[in-house]
Structures are given as structure tokens and as C-alpha cells.
């Protein structure tokens, strides 16, 4: 599965801690992330994470394009609901694309944990059937 990882500035440390905690599961999959978040995850875990541009430079839009082209199977977007910083990646377009293309998305750690355990159990294998990838 291709998993996208995005985090607002105030949630980056939480994303890193999540990835450390679930490294055993995440390391079995292809990970992509916005630039800064991906760098922090790689530094902390040693996992290979394909890094797009930082969120402020359009990395979230690059991930959105991958969702639209059916190249992302799961999105973990840890957002800060109290932030009004215009420089932060906008979650609304990502959620819309996930809804259009039936991509599971978590915007907080509680939902992310449910999805990651489901991923580990095979609950998301339907993505390979409903949305087969061109190999």
C-alpha cells in the first residue's frame, strides 16, 4: 500500500512519534510525505520515505494529485484544528479527493491508530481489488 503522511507544524512531533510506534507496520509499505514531515520521519525512524515538496511549497498538492491518479491508498494528515496559519497545508482539498476516490484518511491520531491496525489486519486489501494498480 502507498501511504501519504502530512502534518501541520504543531503536529509534526506527534506524527514522528506515531511512526516510531508503528514502524513495524509502516515499514512494510511505501511511504510518501511532504518534505519537512518526511525528513523528520526518516531521521527518527530510518524508514525510506519519498519526500515531495514541503507543504508551503505545494507538497500537499503533489500528494493530492497522486490521490486523484489512484496512487495513494491511505492518508494520515495530522492537522492542527486550532491553527489559522495560512502557510499550513489545507486539509479540505485532500479530504475531498479522498472522498471522491475512496481513500481512507485520518486527521488525528485516534483515527490513524484505527486505520493502521486495520491495515495490519488486511482490512484495506479491498483497495487492491477495487482500485488495481498498473504494474
Helices and strands as residue ranges (DSSP letters): E 2-7, G 9-11, H 12-21, H 23-26, E 30-33, H 35-45, E 49-51, G 55-57, H 59-68, E 74-78, H 91-100, E 104-106, H 109-121, H 126-130
